Amino acid sequence: MKAEELVSGSPRRGRASASARPAAIVRHLGTTGYAASWEAMRRFTAERGAGTPDELWVLEHPPVYTSGIAGRPEHFPKSSNIPLVRSDRGGQITYHGPGQAIVYTLVDLERRQLKVRAMVALIEQAVIETLAQCGVSAARKPGAPGVYVEGAKVAALGLRVRRGGCYHGVALNVDMDLAPFSDIDPCGYPGLAVTQTSAHGVAADARELGEALARCIKRLLEAR
């Protein structure tokens, strides 16, 4: 899968960039339903102006499968009590649940002069650096966006771009029930192995790692 497949939509045209870049704001939303979060992201992006600070939302979701707009039914669960939501992000199907750190990146790409590929790479780098601080060596995998530990996927990402700003973001598996992944083809890859930070000796919980990941994303954004 190419980086572009993680993204739905295209940047807006014709809006002048703000002369100043307000610092990104990190918000902690606790456990929040997927539909409510998605609607809030769309509303924020629709209403933001040239001077609106970027925001990073740290949260967890109750159990839910989500698929991007190009999601293929053959990758979906054959039967499950877990709801499935087809969202407007890019990418294929994944699973969210308690014990997974979500960071949604509501970022004005135009103002930061960021292309989509660069934003994807920045998020991946933030995951790699956050895990390195925990003593875990993680890496990208050519042709398969996301972050991997010993060949197993530990973090998945998908974005939507609208009016020059992106939303959705990254999901880092921390200490969760991984069984629902076995009922799908994670990110559209049959048999893809998934892992989580707790399996690699990391004691930090989803809130702690979500906070650390958001701060790293913010640092990388502000360094540009």
Secondary structure as GFF3:
##gff-version 3
##sequence-region A 1 224
A	DSSP	three_ten_helix	3	6	.	.	.	ID=ss1
A	DSSP	beta_strand	7	8	.	.	.	ID=ss2
A	DSSP	beta_strand	25	31	.	.	.	ID=ss3
A	DSSP	alpha_helix	34	47	.	.	.	ID=ss4
A	DSSP	beta_strand	55	60	.	.	.	ID=ss5
A	DSSP	beta_strand	64	67	.	.	.	ID=ss6
A	DSSP	three_ten_helix	73	75	.	.	.	ID=ss7
A	DSSP	beta_strand	84	86	.	.	.	ID=ss8
A	DSSP	beta_strand	94	96	.	.	.	ID=ss9
A	DSSP	beta_strand	100	108	.	.	.	ID=ss10
A	DSSP	alpha_helix	116	133	.	.	.	ID=ss11
A	DSSP	beta_strand	147	149	.	.	.	ID=ss12
A	DSSP	beta_strand	152	162	.	.	.	ID=ss13
A	DSSP	beta_strand	165	173	.	.	.	ID=ss14
A	DSSP	three_ten_helix	179	183	.	.	.	ID=ss15
A	DSSP	three_ten_helix	186	188	.	.	.	ID=ss16
A	DSSP	three_ten_helix	197	200	.	.	.	ID=ss17
A	DSSP	alpha_helix	206	222	.	.	.	ID=ss18
###
